[in-house]
């Protein structure tokens, strides 16, 4: 028997088995009225009402619905109300500039745009056929109750979401994630992290980012409660852990650092000791930080590696029985590796050391980018663009980033995109943007600039110029002025030479 896999399967099970259980606790501090204490049965009703409204608007299966929102119950529900009924959800980074959001809406062909009320004024110039504000337009435009949505027969090869990611070009690429990708990722993620109906999940990770790593699906599938967090703050994370009995969360290294900093001044026992599992990706924190998670917080540290293009889980590194007798620092030294392949994932490396992957979590392709898709999937393998080595034990260690993407605080920044913005400043003659180590963010953006003859511009001028034209997190945190930049005989920037002084003495060229 063959039954196609669909994204809504996870919510259908939650509503059937755990319908009266509180499934989602919305963020209480947000501009929209929170959707308080949603049972999984109610989440299913909201998803169906959203699908019915899309039916009324004439949005057919396969058409795109973009949403720009901080973490919220409305965003979470849209994964099921949009993708679960055959449309394609396009979750957009809420930090992006209006121009960047406009590009994504236009490139994806989204007919519907849903925006967080906090972004209403900032995104006023972004146009779509139908544009609604979450919370303000719920009854009139988002949900249609009392009508059964048109049935959609699941097609596991159909695109469920398009997630835009910064790559090596100035424009982001739309990653097509299928229902089969979502299903495989959610099931393997839940298996490897031991999710169950006794867990309480805290959404510290932005849901727009690789669909919250697939956790909205995985957590719903096992019937666990989901606590929505709108803004990352170390002390607030500890408070939510204490208040809701949180047992698992996903985070970028910067979030780990924020929690450790808050714990230093926390009065009393650290909440969640011997109960919380924190799953970290983006770039491995220093070994000392991993050890501190165990010794100071009493939480279990789990390292994973993946990309938006892989839904995202490729590898997982979780402490194992053989390591139980090790000291925290020794165990941490093993946990900073990217990890062993998840079930169904095959890894390899090219002669130049680029990491390759094969799995049912690998993207269908890049939306409207056939050439880029062919390059990424050449030879039947996904080319990650990351350099690494695979040990005799099968564990992957990431050593370098082959593509010029800087991962800062868990967010991807295209160095070429930032260079384009800086080049638009009249005083800039040459520029190279690189990632340099940073204790808080893992990496941070640094611009090396050669000014035009007779021109003047300060570090502050150039950073402000970037922030006015792109998302703030993409702007350099520092600018260094140079007389010239290292180039090859053909004029190409030699970024590895430009990075060397800042990474000197480190084993890996990522942090």
Secondary structure, DSSP 4 states (H G I P E B T S, - for coil): ------TTHHHHHHHHHSTTSEEEE--SSSSSPP-TTEEHHHHHHHHHHHHHHHHHHT--TT-EEEEE-SS-HHHHHHHHHTGGGT-EEEEE-TTS-HHHHHHHHHHHT-SEEEE-GGGTTTTTT---SEEEETTTSIIIII--TTSPPPP----TTSEEEEEEE--SSSS-EEEEEEHHHHHHHHHHHHHHHT--TT-EEEE-S-TTGGGGGGHHHHHHHHT-EEEE-SS--HHHHHHHHHHHT--EEEE-HHHHHHHHHHHTT--SSPTTTTT-EEEE-SSPPPHHHHHHIIIII-PEEEEEEEEGGGTEEEEEE---GGGTTS-HHHHHHHHTS-EEEPTT-EEEE-TT-EEEEESTTS-SEETT-HHHHHHHTGGGSEEEEEEEEE-TTSEEEEEEESS-EEEETTEEEEHHHHHHHHHTSTTEEEEEEEEEEETTTEEEEEEEEEEPTT----HHHHHHHHHTTS-GGGS-SEEEE-S---B-TTS-B-HHHHHHHHHTT-S-S--
